[in-house]
Amino acid sequence: MIEKMKKVSIVVLDATRKESVKALRKAGVVHLEEIEGKGPLLASYKDAAATADKAIAILDEIKLPKKQIVNQLDLTKDDALETAKKIVSLSDEKKSLFETISRDTNEIDRLAKWGSVDPASFVSLAEKGIFVYMYEIPEDKYGTIGKELKTIKVNAANKVVRFLLLSEEQVTERPALMPPEAYAVPMPEKSTEAFKEDIQTARQTISRIESELADDKKYASTLAAYRELLASDIEFETVCSGMEHEEADEAPEAAGVLGGIASTKLAWLTGYVPVDLLPNFVAACKENSWAYASADPADDDPVPTKLKNNKLVSIIYPLMDFLDVTPGYHEFDISGWFLLFFCIFFAMIFGDACYGALIAIVGLAVLAKSRKGSRSLGVLVTLLGFCTMLWGVMTCSWFGIEPGKLPKTLVDISFAPFSAAKSGSDVANTNQKIFCFSLALIQLSVAHFKCMFADRKSLKFFGDMGSLFMIWGMFYVVMNMVVDGVKYPLADTGKAIPIFGGMIALPSCFPFISLGILGVGFVLNFIFANYEGSVGKSVLESVKNIISVLLGVVNQFSDIVSYIRLWAVALAGAAISGTVNQMAGPMFGKLIMVIFGVVLLVFGHGLNMILNLLSVIVHGVRLNTLEFSQHLGMAWSGMKYRPFSERKEK
């Protein structure tokens, strides 16, 4: 469930602002509203943090031999900052040297056909009254140069002639008799030999810098710790400098509360506290002599969300944190339903008992290495592994091995409606499709039941009921259009309608009942979906948005059909498993090829598991956070409850 929050305000003496913020941080219960800090101290902290981030990133990019052990050294805060600056400076120097090498190399390449070029020689000649300029021209145009111009041909290569233009006076403009095809070669800043020496020096310096940076890996841990301290300092100074304040004589009533000192400045903060932690907050206020007020948040307040569930449901939190999804304060907490359906979706997408066993082993390993209080991830992975094993057993899927090659026991324990080994692939695939649509029916029905309960005191309840009825009616339409139009007709054929191979038999008139429910649902939704105190206004709103209302019916159909992705992705995964086995099978006929066969199996099935994991993120998560959530009216617009508190040392 989502814990109820109280909006609180704290008023303190401005003179005790820092002490009060320290005490508030120590209490660790108030989620503060967004504050914009200011001041030179905060700016210095942020600059230091940016420098530390750059230094840490630079050290992370340095790869050392796996066997090389780096003993970490501790530094004081001041030394850590200086070290970070040095690392950043070395990295910047290294980048500058690479740019120098690139620039000088380009100059050498540009002048390569000219041989050794030294600008000093040209200057020396100019001092003697001989001005020399370098030109290039297409070979067939060289003869068109006016005879009045004195030139010396240097060489010709690749149909280009390089020549020198000689003049007794300095040439500031292009000579009139010079053909337009002639290109004046810019004089380099220094000689080609100097460029080569600079490149050599730069490479030596880069080597020295890389050696220094590699040696600085010994400060990686202390820089990370320093960055954590800076984060705490930034947070603290942001709150201190961002607190609103005013003169007490501008608020005489508040001054009276604090003792009637008219010239005393006041400062205040606003935030949110969970109801069950409110006594802790009140105790902190009394202990520190703060004035405070608490009230229920307004509808438009940015209230944070704090989820509270039992230990089983709470194991889904690592996944929600990874996805960065948090329900809004006024939305539903679907953690339990999310966990239940995600386990089913995960199992169906992986769909193999052996894959499930491997996942469970990984989960148990994570669980064994986890600290007490942070075992949710290990438990979740283990649970997903066991769920996958169960589904694999039911469908008789064991590393994609053909049923005929499996032990009879594994075939016998499979669930006939879903097992191709017992019922044939066509029947099993059809039943799995029906199961996908049944999951859609159940999950989306849960969504509308929750909406109905939330709106139970309003006529909007009937709008939610209409949506529920449309889901129920549309379920049969999907069965007719997607599964089998003959077995699931839209008319009364006088024959019972079988579900799951006859395990469930529906009356022959069921199509009429389904379509009737669909029609009733549409009418109820049309009348009451927009109810806000007036039925007439609700109907008028539906009329104005008739296109959206009609598209809503289509969306009901598409949302149910969307669940078939579970079957389709699982089928693709099974096909990949089978293909890998077929490719590796012949290799086990010869002893020398066994190793290659094992490598192929490991690589193929490993790749398939990775693809399945991506499919879970894309498809399994989507059904919870999109289809299911849309029917709940959820936008996942919440922000997680993060109280202003002292950072725990890792």
Rosetta blueprint (number, residue, H / E / L):
1 M L
2 I E
3 E L
4 K L
5 M E
6 K E
7 K E
8 V E
9 S E
10 I E
11 V E
12 V E
13 L E
14 D H
15 A H
16 T H
17 R H
18 K H
19 E H
20 S H
21 V H
22 K H
23 A H
24 L H
25 R H
26 K H
27 A H
28 G L
29 V L
30 V L
31 H E
32 L E
33 E L
34 E L
35 I L
36 E L
37 G L
38 K L
39 G L
40 P H
41 L H
42 L H
43 A H
44 S H
45 Y H
46 K H
47 D H
48 A H
49 A H
50 A H
51 T H
52 A H
53 D H
54 K H
55 A H
56 I H
57 A H
58 I H
59 L H
60 D H
61 E H
62 I L
63 K L
64 L L
65 P L
66 K L
67 K L
68 Q L
69 I L
70 V L
71 N L
72 Q L
73 L L
74 D L
75 L L
76 T L
77 K H
78 D H
79 D H
80 A H
81 L H
82 E H
83 T H
84 A H
85 K H
86 K H
87 I H
88 V H
89 S H
90 L H
91 S H
92 D H
93 E H
94 K H
95 K H
96 S H
97 L H
98 F H
99 E H
100 T H
101 I H
102 S H
103 R H
104 D H
105 T H
106 N H
107 E H
108 I H
109 D H
110 R H
111 L L
112 A H
113 K H
114 W H
115 G L
116 S L
117 V L
118 D L
119 P H
120 A H
121 S H
122 F H
123 V H
124 S H
125 L H
126 A H
127 E H
128 K L
129 G L
130 I L
131 F E
132 V E
133 Y E
134 M E
135 Y E
136 E E
137 I E
138 P E
139 E H
140 D H
141 K H
142 Y H
143 G H
144 T H
145 I L
146 G L
147 K L
148 E L
149 L L
150 K E
151 T E
152 I E
153 K E
154 V E
155 N E
156 A E
157 A E
158 N L
159 K L
160 V E
161 V E
162 R E
163 F E
164 L E
165 L E
166 L E
167 S E
168 E L
169 E L
170 Q L
171 V L
172 T L
173 E L
174 R L
175 P L
176 A L
177 L L
178 M L
179 P L
180 P L
181 E L
182 A L
183 Y E
184 A E
185 V L
186 P L
187 M L
188 P L
189 E L
190 K L
191 S L
192 T H
193 E H
194 A H
195 F H
196 K H
197 E H
198 D H
199 I H
200 Q H
201 T H
202 A H
203 R H
204 Q H
205 T H
206 I H
207 S H
208 R H
209 I H
210 E H
211 S H
212 E H
213 L H
214 A H
215 D H
216 D H
217 K H
218 K H
219 Y H
220 A H
221 S H
222 T H
223 L H
224 A H
225 A H
226 Y H
227 R H
228 E H
229 L H
230 L H
231 A H
232 S H
233 D H
234 I H
235 E H
236 F H
237 E H
238 T H
239 V H
240 C H
241 S H
242 G H
243 M L
244 E E
245 H E
246 E E
247 E E
248 A H
249 D H
250 E H
251 A L
252 P H
253 E H
254 A H
255 A H
256 G H
257 V H
258 L L
259 G L
260 G L
261 I L
262 A L
263 S L
264 T L
265 K E
266 L E
267 A E
268 W E
269 L E
270 T E
271 G E
272 Y E
273 V E
274 P E
275 V H
276 D H
277 L H
278 L H
279 P H
280 N H
281 F H
282 V H
283 A H
284 A H
285 C H
286 K H
287 E H
288 N L
289 S L
290 W L
291 A E
292 Y E
293 A E
294 S E
295 A E
296 D L
297 P L
298 A L
299 D L
300 D L
301 D L
302 P L
303 V L
304 P L
305 T E
306 K L
307 L E
308 K L
309 N L
310 N L
311 K L
312 L L
313 V H
314 S H
315 I H
316 I H
317 Y H
318 P H
319 L H
320 M H
321 D H
322 F H
323 L H
324 D L
325 V L
326 T L
327 P L
328 G L
329 Y L
330 H L
331 E L
332 F L
333 D L
334 I L
335 S H
336 G H
337 W H
338 F H
339 L H
340 L H
341 F H
342 F H
343 C H
344 I H
345 F H
346 F H
347 A H
348 M H
349 I H
350 F H
351 G L
352 D L
353 A H
354 C H
355 Y H
356 G H
357 A H
358 L H
359 I H
360 A H
361 I H
362 V H
363 G H
364 L H
365 A H
366 V H
367 L H
368 A H
369 K H
370 S L
371 R L
372 K L
373 G L
374 S L
375 R L
376 S H
377 L H
378 G H
379 V H
380 L H
381 V H
382 T H
383 L H
384 L H
385 G H
386 F H
387 C H
388 T H
389 M H
390 L H
391 W H
392 G H
393 V H
394 M H
395 T H
396 C L
397 S L
398 W L
399 F L
400 G L
401 I L
402 E L
403 P H
404 G H
405 K H
406 L L
407 P L
408 K H
409 T H
410 L H
411 V H
412 D H
413 I L
414 S L
415 F L
416 A H
417 P H
418 F H
419 S L
420 A H
421 A H
422 K H
423 S H
424 G L
425 S H
426 D H
427 V H
428 A H
429 N H
430 T H
431 N H
432 Q H
433 K H
434 I H
435 F H
436 C H
437 F H
438 S H
439 L H
440 A H
441 L H
442 I H
443 Q H
444 L H
445 S H
446 V H
447 A H
448 H H
449 F H
450 K H
451 C H
452 M H
453 F H
454 A H
455 D L
456 R L
457 K L
458 S L
459 L L
460 K H
461 F H
462 F H
463 G H
464 D H
465 M H
466 G H
467 S H
468 L H
469 F H
470 M H
471 I H
472 W H
473 G H
474 M H
475 F H
476 Y H
477 V H
478 V H
479 M H
480 N H
481 M H
482 V H
483 V H
484 D L
485 G L
486 V L
487 K L
488 Y L
489 P L
490 L L
491 A L
492 D L
493 T L
494 G L
495 K L
496 A L
497 I E
498 P E
499 I E
500 F L
501 G L
502 G L
503 M L
504 I E
505 A E
506 L E
507 P L
508 S L
509 C L
510 F H
511 P H
512 F H
513 I H
514 S H
515 L H
516 G H
517 I H
518 L H
519 G H
520 V H
521 G H
522 F H
523 V H
524 L H
525 N H
526 F H
527 I H
528 F H
529 A L
530 N L
531 Y L
532 E L
533 G L
534 S L
535 V H
536 G H
537 K H
538 S H
539 V H
540 L H
541 E H
542 S H
543 V H
544 K H
545 N L
546 I H
547 I H
548 S H
549 V H
550 L H
551 L H
552 G H
553 V H
554 V H
555 N H
556 Q H
557 F H
558 S H
559 D H
560 I H
561 V H
562 S H
563 Y H
564 I H
565 R H
566 L H
567 W H
568 A H
569 V H
570 A H
571 L H
572 A H
573 G H
574 A H
575 A H
576 I H
577 S H
578 G H
579 T H
580 V H
581 N H
582 Q H
583 M H
584 A H
585 G H
586 P H
587 M H
588 F H
589 G H
590 K L
591 L H
592 I H
593 M H
594 V H
595 I H
596 F H
597 G H
598 V H
599 V H
600 L H
601 L H
602 V H
603 F H
604 G H
605 H H
606 G H
607 L H
608 N H
609 M H
610 I H
611 L H
612 N H
613 L H
614 L H
615 S H
616 V H
617 I H
618 V H
619 H H
620 G H
621 V H
622 R H
623 L H
624 N H
625 T H
626 L H
627 E H
628 F H
629 S H
630 Q H
631 H H
632 L H
633 G L
634 M L
635 A L
636 W L
637 S L
638 G L
639 M L
640 K E
641 Y L
642 R L
643 P L
644 F L
645 S L
646 E L
647 R L
648 K L
649 E L
650 K L
